[in-house]
Amino acid sequence: MENKIDIRPIQLEDYQAFNKAVNSVCDEKIYVATVQGFEINQTRKYVENIVVNKYPHVVAVENEEIIGWCGVIPDARKGFSHVGLLGLGVIKPFRGKGVGKELLNSCLNLAKSTEIEKIELEVFSDNNVAIKLYESVGFQQEGLKIKARKFNGHYQNISTMALFIND
């Protein structure tokens, strides 16, 4: 029998489980730009910032383990605070089961009650599953960064995508 997956806002006490989940995706060196992962203190400060500022950020939890996340961090620069940058990830055993879409929809719903008007993201152009997910909720491609990453002798392009919320 499968356990229930709970989608809920991230909490400060989640920082260790969140760190473990993020670092497991980073360790794959495929889906996110950061391939080294993050130190626990970096993650604690990051989560604290999210919670204190009430940024839209949700986690998927099964058996007290974070298995995925989706969050939007507003651009702090003057004149850009109406734009937020989206990050989403699901650990390997839970991919292809609809967790990413649930996370994305939950996060977008939270973002609608903020001052954010536009959500942007970057995704490796060869990550067709993620691109289809983003397109399924209305994201559109805005641009393409050619040979944006060179890792282990392999180039990857980055697609920039955006969604205007509350339109």
C-alpha positions, -999 to 999 in steps of 0.1 A, spaced: 0 0 0 14 34 -10 17 61 16 -1 94 12 19 123 -2 12 156 16 17 189 -3 22 218 22 41 250 27 77 246 38 84 251 75 117 261 92 120 227 108 121 212 73 155 225 64 174 192 70 150 171 50 148 198 23 186 199 22 187 161 17 161 162 -11 177 191 -30 212 176 -27 200 143 -40 188 160 -72 220 181 -74 240 148 -71 224 136 -104 241 165 -121 214 166 -148 184 187 -139 197 216 -118 226 240 -125 241 234 -91 260 201 -92 276 203 -57 246 206 -35 244 229 -5 257 229 30 232 225 57 237 261 71 231 275 36 198 256 34 188 266 69 192 303 60 175 298 27 144 282 43 144 308 71 143 335 45 113 318 27 94 313 60 101 348 74 91 365 41 62 342 34 73 334 -1 53 308 -20 71 276 -14 57 241 -9 71 207 -3 58 172 -10 62 149 21 59 112 24 67 95 57 82 127 71 107 127 41 106 156 17 104 141 -18 99 173 -38 96 211 -36 84 241 -56 90 277 -47 91 312 -61 115 338 -48 108 374 -58 136 394 -75 149 417 -48 162 444 -73 143 477 -73 118 476 -102 119 439 -105 100 428 -74 69 419 -95 89 390 -110 96 357 -92 120 329 -100 106 294 -98 125 263 -87 111 228 -87 124 194 -80 113 159 -73 136 131 -60 142 103 -85 119 75 -70 89 98 -72 92 112 -107 65 104 -133 38 101 -106 22 136 -108 41 150 -78 57 177 -98 24 189 -112 8 189 -78 37 209 -64 36 234 -93 -1 240 -90 0 244 -53 29 269 -55 12 289 -83 -19 291 -62 1 306 -33 19 330 -56 -14 344 -68 -19 360 -33 14 378 -35 27 409 -53 43 386 -79 29 392 -114 53 372 -135 70 339 -128 102 330 -147 122 299 -148 152 283 -166 152 247 -177 177 227 -196 164 225 -232 169 187 -232 146 182 -202 115 176 -223 94 162 -194 99 194 -174 92 217 -204 59 198 -211 50 202 -174 56 239 -174 37 243 -207 8 224 -193 1 251 -167 6 280 -192 44 288 -191 57 300 -225 92 300 -238 107 335 -238 142 327 -249 171 303 -254 206 305 -241 228 285 -264 255 264 -249 247 279 -215 263 251 -196 293 230 -203 296 201 -179 319 171 -184 325 182 -220 288 183 -228 269 215 -237 233 222 -227 211 249 -239 188 266 -214 152 276 -222 138 306 -204 101 304 -197 76 326 -180 40 327 -168 20 358 -161 -3 351 -131 -35 369 -123 -40 377 -159 
